[in-house]
């Protein structure tokens, strides 16, 4: 839990009564929760959009949105689940996954595929959806660059783009170059030593850590190319939405922010690919519940290769 924005040092363990679901809520006994960059941002309160609902103090005192576990109890209006069901989902609105029990709306959960472990299932709902929607429209022969390709969403995105026949360039820090190659990337770039916006042109740029000038992104796009960013600094996002959209239109390129669609209708197809063996889940490290501060720092500092999971016993 935490009561103020800051580093992982502001987190603490606290014993609370088991919550009770109401209405269309489900009480989930958590088995695993994957760590997303959004958790790190909401812990720190930066970028500013991570403070939505709680400008001065956190709106939710417990982080963790991608959860997997068992249904412990259901609200009186719940129709799709019953106690004992194995479920997973992205509980982005209520969070609470870094705990033994979490309350989630019925609408954000789905039945867990039996072929996936709880840890594997917890990696899919947010990162997998971002990757699939971010690479949507990629085609054979196209050149695609994924900035932040060595992390959770990036590890899925490389595989999905290669599955569509694209030529993929992965961008991340030097420690992840071999990992990105193992996922199928045709070319890898250490962002600290090479500027990927000067190595194009690309038909699609999926930017998971947007911090560059919109003019640099436009320069890297081929005519008719598309730039999509998910996350990044507020300044960059605003410039993409304003200057970027105009500059792109004038030069027959499309620059915009990816509006991610959430929910089971979007993450279950990704999980189906994992079950079929068409998409691999890469879990770098697993932490225990009392190691959540270390898990968040590991992801937030850019060290994770693929996904990081917190398991609850």
C-alpha angles and dihedrals in degrees: 000000000000137000102192137036117261145095125325087277091079091066121099139174116247134175114232135172115269107267122239123225121232134191109346094351127122127208108220123198097217120231098168140359123191120220118238130190086244088066091056092047093049090048091054096036089230133151092041094241088067087071094063106141093015115050097167102021131019116278090214120038095204123053130207122098107177103075137171128182146096129312106249099176139347136216119250094259097051114115106164102059141042133188113290096030116133109234142170137184150133108279092186096149100050100020113180098141096131090078141072092258132025133187114225135172113254089236095066096053134082135182109272115244109248090225092064125071118230089255092052093046092051091060096060114061100070108017095039093050093049089051095048096046091041093055095039111131095026112140141190113288096018121128113234130181123197115198110206090022096154096065134076102289091032094057090056093042095056091053094045093049092048089048087059091052099253126147103244131206115191121205124197140109123311095259091065101048096098091044092054090049090052089056090056104266110159092207133015130202131197102218091209093064104027134040108225092198088070095050100066164060096187130182092212134019118192106191115193095172106036113190105131135098116276088231090059090052091048090050090055094053125091117227106286090019126141132225120198125180129192114190128341133125120337090236092055094046092050091048092050090051094048117021093022096055092050095043091047094049092051092053098039094254129117121228120177150131116267110241099209116217111218137201141066093299087065104036100040093068088054091050089050089058089052092050091049091051093244092114125037125214112223114199111187099186140354121216131190124239094263089053095060093115090056092045092052093047091048091057097036093052091054098248099121119105102205118329133351120209134199113209123203121208 
